[in-house]
Amino acid sequence: MPAVENTRGPGRVPVMVEVAVAAGALADEVFRIARRWKGIDFYPDLDYQPVRMTPPGEGDSEKAKPQVFLLRGWLDAAQIAALAQQPQVVRVLADTRVEPFPPPRVDCTTTGTPIGDAARVAKELGVDWIWAAGFRGEGIVVGVVDAGITAYGRPVKVGERAAIPEPPAVGQVIGGSPGDWGTTAVGWGQHGNMMAFDIQAMAPEAELWDIRIWSPDGGGAAATFSGYVSNAIAGYRMAIDSYRAHGVPHILSNSWGVYDSTTDPVYTFSPTSPFAHIVEEAMNAGILVLFAAGNCGGGCPFGIHSQCGAHDRGPGNSILGPNGHPRVMTVGAATIADEWCGYTSQGPAALPPQDSDKPDFCAYTAFDGFFPRADPALRDFDGGTSAATAIAAGVVALLKQRWPALRQDDARRILRETARDIRGRGADTDSGAGIIQAKAAFKWL
């Protein structure tokens, strides 16, 4: 079999292959099956541990159910249909590149500039009142599913600096994946560090996991799969298995996705895509999951949305894939001036069953936080639905500390019911239920 680093070439595309094996079989069995596919120009990524996609079949007196693993690799695009017909292959799917949700190049809010800082965000949401009640996120672990964090106490890569936690936060980065977690944040322009900072700005004693889905390695297999959905699936599997074994992480915060539905219609529109499946498994296990709505809303001139697909802008077209799963907490953006950020992607969500109330709610964005202090050349402030999602995740961490039994559907419902309207009476497809109110939600508990 050719070496992994020689598998890139004309006509070969990154794919994910679902393979059925006998219940109880180990992941290595998937590689052995792949070697038996005759006449197929498929090259598995030997550095990617096949991901178990469903719990092992419990079986019965007659027959054990098969187990499905996800394998990734490169395939001649002309042979996708042929590979799908091979023995034990369940599905062949695109392995899609995902991106962070940065704010548009031009801020279309009235101010166009940041308002206040993270401390003011905490005050406006009533988080400071929760702190005074003795709840600052202690004992809660939030997984930052992003492009990486540079953590104190870790061997940060050359040319980078440790940044998280930043005082007054005290919660450490205590784990993650892959094995070199906590060592780099250059992927996506320190987007992961921004997320970590904003989470701890609301829950300063919460601990973090760096679940990095971007690879900094040069020249190897990982680099060709940097920022692909297969990395997110592997990160979710690690988090779910850890939660079932050890009860952590409690929360997964996600501010990334796809901007163009044509790149992968299955990811965008199918509730049975591998990633939608594993997101649902995480919620069913007890992990709380938040996603950014995205930044392709119709409240801004479309000319500033150069990254958005031609048909993926505005109401009903812009919340793509599992970001709009009906059970995840889908987060839009608003300023401290209670102004809805018009770039917030708008519902109904694209993923069936379409939820007309998406996004669920908004949180504050466009404030001085990790940026511009960390690197003014990268960002002028913490912004977009990315920062809003991190703020919401920090608030959820406080609620989880107050009510350890808090589950996904309860958290979503409580934050919606206690939100403050900003776009008319009741829930809408622009701002959802309105701006979250941490103090009101805490009192509701």
MARKENU-183921 format. One record per residue (C-alpha): residue in three letters; x, y, z; residue number from 0. Coordinates in steps of 0.1 Angstrom, whole numbers, plus 5000, padded with zeros to 4 digits. Layout:
<recs>
ALA X Y Z NUM
...
</recs>
This chain:
<recs>
MET 5000 5000 5000 0
PRO 5015 5034 4991 1
ALA 5028 5056 5019 2
VAL 5002 5081 5032 3
GLU 5022 5111 5021 4
ASN 5021 5099 4985 5
THR 4984 5095 4982 6
ARG 4975 5130 4971 7
GLY 4972 5134 4934 8
PRO 4950 5144 4905 9
GLY 4915 5130 4906 10
ARG 4917 5119 4942 11
VAL 4894 5134 4968 12
PRO 4891 5131 5006 13
VAL 4863 5108 5015 14
MET 4848 5091 5046 15
VAL 4838 5055 5043 16
GLU 4814 5038 5067 17
VAL 4823 5001 5071 18
ALA 4803 4975 5089 19
VAL 4822 4949 5109 20
ALA 4811 4922 5133 21
ALA 4800 4933 5168 22
GLY 4830 4936 5191 23
ALA 4855 4939 5163 24
LEU 4885 4963 5168 25
ALA 4891 4993 5146 26
ASP 4921 4977 5129 27
GLU 4897 4952 5112 28
VAL 4885 4981 5091 29
PHE 4920 4985 5075 30
ARG 4921 4948 5068 31
ILE 4887 4951 5050 32
ALA 4900 4981 5030 33
ARG 4929 4960 5017 34
ARG 4905 4936 5001 35
TRP 4888 4961 4979 36
LYS 4900 4950 4945 37
GLY 4903 4975 4916 38
ILE 4895 5005 4938 39
ASP 4919 5034 4939 40
PHE 4914 5040 4976 41
TYR 4942 5050 5000 42
PRO 4932 5050 5037 43
ASP 4948 5075 5060 44
LEU 4967 5051 5083 45
ASP 4972 5079 5109 46
TYR 4934 5083 5114 47
GLN 4920 5058 5139 48
PRO 4887 5045 5125 49
VAL 4859 5061 5145 50
ARG 4831 5039 5160 51
MET 4799 5055 5148 52
THR 4773 5035 5168 53
PRO 4774 5018 5202 54
PRO 4784 4981 5199 55
GLY 4755 4959 5190 56
GLU 4741 4942 5221 57
GLY 4730 4913 5200 58
ASP 4703 4887 5209 59
SER 4700 4850 5209 60
GLU 4699 4848 5172 61
LYS 4724 4873 5158 62
ALA 4746 4902 5169 63
LYS 4741 4935 5152 64
PRO 4771 4948 5131 65
GLN 4792 4977 5143 66
VAL 4799 5006 5120 67
PHE 4833 5024 5118 68
LEU 4842 5055 5099 69
LEU 4874 5053 5078 70
ARG 4889 5082 5059 71
GLY 4912 5084 5030 72
TRP 4917 5094 4994 73
LEU 4897 5080 4965 74
ASP 4896 5085 4927 75
ALA 4864 5105 4924 76
ALA 4852 5084 4895 77
GLN 4852 5053 4917 78
ILE 4829 5065 4945 79
ALA 4799 5045 4932 80
ALA 4822 5014 4928 81
LEU 4835 5017 4964 82
ALA 4800 5020 4977 83
GLN 4792 4985 4962 84
GLN 4821 4968 4979 85
PRO 4814 4942 5007 86
GLN 4808 4957 5041 87
VAL 4807 4993 5028 88
VAL 4777 5011 5042 89
ARG 4782 5046 5026 90
VAL 4809 5067 5009 91
LEU 4807 5103 5018 92
ALA 4826 5135 5011 93
ASP 4850 5146 5038 94
THR 4842 5183 5038 95
ARG 4864 5212 5047 96
VAL 4849 5232 5075 97
GLU 4857 5268 5084 98
PRO 4853 5291 5114 99
PHE 4827 5318 5116 100
PRO 4845 5351 5115 101
PRO 4825 5383 5114 102
PRO 4819 5399 5079 103
ARG 4846 5422 5066 104
VAL 4823 5451 5073 105
ASP 4802 5453 5105 106
CYS 4767 5462 5095 107
THR 4754 5471 5129 108
THR 4746 5508 5136 109
THR 4778 5513 5156 110
GLY 4802 5493 5135 111
THR 4826 5493 5164 112
PRO 4829 5472 5196 113
ILE 4809 5482 5226 114
GLY 4824 5476 5260 115
ASP 4845 5447 5271 116
ALA 4840 5412 5284 117
ALA 4835 5425 5320 118
ARG 4806 5446 5307 119
VAL 4791 5416 5289 120
ALA 4791 5398 5322 121
LYS 4774 5427 5339 122
GLU 4748 5432 5313 123
LEU 4738 5395 5313 124
GLY 4737 5393 5351 125
VAL 4767 5370 5353 126
ASP 4783 5391 5380 127
TRP 4752 5384 5401 128
ILE 4757 5347 5396 129
TRP 4794 5350 5406 130
ALA 4783 5368 5438 131
ALA 4761 5338 5445 132
GLY 4792 5316 5445 133
PHE 4790 5301 5410 134
ARG 4819 5307 5387 135
GLY 4820 5274 5367 136
GLU 4840 5253 5392 137
GLY 4839 5216 5384 138
ILE 4826 5222 5348 139
VAL 4846 5212 5318 140
VAL 4839 5229 5284 141
GLY 4852 5213 5252 142
VAL 4863 5240 5227 143
VAL 4858 5223 5193 144
ASP 4879 5246 5172 145
ALA 4914 5251 5157 146
GLY 4934 5250 5189 147
ILE 4943 5267 5221 148
THR 4977 5276 5235 149
ALA 4976 5266 5271 150
TYR 4998 5274 5301 151
GLY 5016 5243 5312 152
ARG 5018 5228 5277 153
PRO 5048 5227 5253 154
VAL 5035 5255 5230 155
LYS 5049 5254 5195 156
VAL 5077 5276 5184 157
GLY 5066 5311 5175 158
GLU 5035 5309 5196 159
ARG 5028 5319 5232 160
ALA 5007 5304 5260 161
ALA 4975 5325 5263 162
ILE 4948 5305 5282 163
PRO 4938 5310 5309 164
GLU 4941 5347 5309 165
PRO 4935 5364 5343 166
PRO 4911 5368 5360 167
ALA 4901 5333 5347 168
VAL 4917 5305 5367 169
GLY 4903 5274 5351 170
GLN 4930 5255 5333 171
VAL 4931 5237 5300 172
ILE 4932 5201 5313 173
GLY 4928 5178 5283 174
GLY 4917 5174 5247 175
SER 4926 5158 5214 176
PRO 4947 5150 5194 177
GLY 4977 5142 5217 178
ASP 4994 5176 5212 179
TRP 4964 5195 5225 180
GLY 4970 5229 5240 181
THR 5001 5236 5219 182
THR 4990 5257 5189 183
ALA 4964 5283 5180 184
VAL 4976 5295 5147 185
GLY 4948 5276 5129 186
TRP 4920 5300 5119 187
GLY 4939 5330 5133 188
GLN 4937 5322 5170 189
HIS 4900 5317 5168 190
GLY 4902 5289 5193 191
ASN 4920 5311 5219 192
MET 4892 5337 5214 193
MET 4866 5311 5221 194
ALA 4884 5298 5252 195
PHE 4888 5334 5265 196
ASP 4852 5343 5260 197
ILE 4839 5311 5277 198
GLN 4861 5318 5307 199
ALA 4851 5354 5307 200
MET 4816 5342 5318 201
ALA 4828 5311 5338 202
PRO 4863 5319 5350 203
GLU 4867 5287 5370 204
ALA 4855 5264 5343 205
GLU 4881 5240 5330 206
LEU 4886 5236 5292 207
TRP 4894 5208 5268 208
ASP 4911 5217 5236 209
ILE 4894 5196 5209 210
ARG 4914 5207 5179 211
ILE 4899 5199 5145 212
TRP 4927 5216 5125 213
SER 4962 5203 5121 214
PRO 4994 5224 5119 215
ASP 5015 5195 5106 216
GLY 5033 5202 5073 217
GLY 5035 5177 5045 218
GLY 5018 5146 5061 219
ALA 4984 5131 5060 220
ALA 4971 5154 5088 221
ALA 4979 5185 5068 222
THR 4958 5173 5038 223
PHE 4929 5168 5062 224
SER 4934 5200 5082 225
GLY 4900 5214 5092 226
TYR 4879 5186 5078 227
VAL 4847 5172 5093 228
SER 4864 5138 5099 229
ASN 4885 5155 5125 230
ALA 4854 5169 5142 231
ILE 4838 5134 5142 232
ALA 4870 5119 5159 233
GLY 4869 5147 5185 234
TYR 4833 5141 5193 235
ARG 4839 5103 5196 236
MET 4867 5110 5221 237
ALA 4845 5134 5241 238
ILE 4815 5110 5242 239
ASP 4836 5081 5253 240
SER 4852 5102 5280 241
TYR 4819 5115 5292 242
ARG 4805 5080 5295 243
ALA 4836 5068 5313 244
HIS 4844 5099 5335 245
GLY 4815 5124 5332 246
VAL 4835 5150 5313 247
PRO 4834 5172 5292 248
HIS 4800 5186 5302 249
ILE 4797 5210 5273 250
LEU 4809 5212 5236 251
SER 4811 5247 5221 252
ASN 4813 5249 5182 253
SER 4817 5281 5162 254
TRP 4824 5266 5127 255
GLY 4806 5249 5099 256
VAL 4802 5252 5061 257
TYR 4793 5284 5042 258
ASP 4784 5268 5009 259
SER 4758 5240 5007 260
THR 4770 5228 4973 261
THR 4803 5216 4988 262
ASP 4785 5188 5006 263
PRO 4747 5185 5003 264
VAL 4747 5155 5026 265
TYR 4764 5174 5055 266
THR 4741 5204 5049 267
PHE 4707 5187 5045 268
SER 4708 5152 5058 269
PRO 4699 5144 5094 270
THR 4717 5111 5090 271
SER 4751 5124 5080 272
PRO 4779 5110 5101 273
PHE 4784 5143 5119 274
ALA 4747 5149 5126 275
HIS 4746 5114 5139 276
ILE 4775 5118 5164 277
VAL 4762 5153 5175 278
GLU 4729 5136 5184 279
GLU 4748 5108 5202 280
ALA 4766 5134 5223 281
MET 4734 5151 5234 282
ASN 4718 5117 5241 283
ALA 4748 5108 5263 284
GLY 4743 5139 5284 285
ILE 4767 5164 5269 286
LEU 4754 5200 5263 287
VAL 4760 5212 5227 288
LEU 4761 5247 5213 289
PHE 4766 5258 5177 290
ALA 4770 5292 5161 291
ALA 4743 5300 5137 292
GLY 4767 5314 5112 293
ASN 4774 5348 5096 294
CYS 4754 5347 5063 295
GLY 4722 5365 5074 296
GLY 4702 5388 5052 297
GLY 4703 5418 5076 298
CYS 4736 5429 5060 299
PRO 4744 5436 5024 300
PHE 4753 5404 5007 301
GLY 4783 5420 4991 302
ILE 4802 5416 5024 303
HIS 4795 5379 5026 304
SER 4820 5368 5000 305
GLN 4825 5334 5018 306
CYS 4788 5325 5017 307
GLY 4774 5303 4990 308
ALA 4753 5321 4963 309
HIS 4721 5303 4976 310
ASP 4731 5301 5012 311
ARG 4723 5336 5024 312
GLY 4694 5351 5043 313
PRO 4662 5336 5058 314
GLY 4658 5298 5054 315
ASN 4690 5294 5036 316
SER 4719 5302 5059 317
ILE 4719 5280 5090 318
LEU 4735 5249 5074 319
GLY 4740 5214 5086 320
PRO 4741 5203 5123 321
ASN 4744 5239 5133 322
GLY 4707 5240 5129 323
HIS 4699 5206 5144 324
PRO 4665 5211 5162 325
ARG 4680 5201 5196 326
VAL 4714 5219 5196 327
MET 4715 5254 5211 328
THR 4719 5275 5179 329
VAL 4733 5309 5188 330
GLY 4729 5342 5170 331
ALA 4746 5375 5177 332
ALA 4736 5409 5192 333
THR 4755 5439 5206 334
ILE 4755 5452 5241 335
ALA 4733 5479 5228 336
ASP 4706 5452 5222 337
GLU 4710 5455 5185 338
TRP 4706 5424 5164 339
CYS 4737 5417 5143 340
GLY 4722 5414 5108 341
TYR 4749 5390 5096 342
THR 4735 5363 5119 343
SER 4723 5334 5098 344
GLN 4686 5331 5098 345
GLY 4661 5303 5101 346
PRO 4644 5281 5094 347
ALA 4674 5258 5095 348
ALA 4684 5238 5064 349
LEU 4686 5205 5083 350
PRO 4654 5186 5085 351
PRO 4631 5187 5103 352
GLN 4634 5224 5097 353
ASP 4631 5244 5129 354
SER 4614 5277 5122 355
ASP 4625 5291 5156 356
LYS 4662 5289 5147 357
PRO 4684 5305 5159 358
ASP 4673 5296 5194 359
PHE 4686 5328 5210 360
CYS 4713 5354 5207 361
ALA 4743 5363 5230 362
TYR 4765 5393 5230 363
THR 4793 5399 5206 364
ALA 4814 5428 5192 365
PHE 4833 5436 5224 366
ASP 4870 5440 5235 367
GLY 4880 5405 5248 368
PHE 4908 5383 5236 369
PHE 4911 5407 5207 370
PRO 4925 5432 5200 371
ARG 4950 5427 5228 372
ALA 4962 5393 5216 373
ASP 4969 5404 5180 374
PRO 4953 5436 5166 375
ALA 4964 5425 5131 376
LEU 4941 5395 5133 377
ARG 4909 5411 5147 378
ASP 4897 5444 5160 379
PHE 4875 5427 5187 380
ASP 4858 5395 5196 381
GLY 4829 5392 5171 382
GLY 4806 5373 5150 383
THR 4783 5345 5161 384
SER 4815 5328 5171 385
ALA 4821 5351 5201 386
ALA 4784 5350 5209 387
THR 4784 5312 5211 388
ALA 4814 5312 5234 389
ILE 4796 5337 5257 390
ALA 4765 5315 5257 391
ALA 4786 5284 5265 392
GLY 4801 5302 5295 393
VAL 4766 5309 5307 394
VAL 4756 5273 5302 395
ALA 4786 5263 5323 396
LEU 4773 5284 5352 397
LEU 4739 5269 5349 398
LYS 4754 5234 5348 399
GLN 4773 5240 5380 400
ARG 4741 5252 5397 401
TRP 4721 5222 5383 402
PRO 4744 5192 5376 403
ALA 4715 5172 5362 404
LEU 4709 5198 5335 405
ARG 4703 5182 5301 406
GLN 4703 5195 5265 407
ASP 4666 5200 5260 408
ASP 4662 5217 5295 409
ALA 4691 5241 5289 410
ARG 4678 5251 5255 411
ARG 4643 5256 5268 412
ILE 4653 5276 5299 413
LEU 4675 5300 5280 414
ARG 4648 5305 5254 415
GLU 4620 5311 5280 416
THR 4641 5336 5299 417
ALA 4655 5355 5269 418
ARG 4646 5391 5262 419
ASP 4629 5399 5229 420
ILE 4647 5423 5206 421
ARG 4630 5416 5172 422
GLY 4593 5419 5180 423
ARG 4571 5398 5203 424
GLY 4580 5361 5206 425
ALA 4605 5339 5188 426
ASP 4615 5348 5153 427
THR 4639 5336 5126 428
ASP 4663 5365 5131 429
SER 4672 5365 5168 430
GLY 4653 5334 5180 431
ALA 4638 5340 5215 432
GLY 4660 5371 5219 433
ILE 4691 5378 5240 434
ILE 4699 5353 5268 435
GLN 4696 5365 5303 436
ALA 4719 5346 5326 437
LYS 4706 5360 5359 438
ALA 4669 5352 5349 439
ALA 4679 5317 5338 440
PHE 4698 5311 5370 441
LYS 4668 5323 5391 442
TRP 4645 5300 5370 443
LEU 4666 5271 5381 444
</recs>
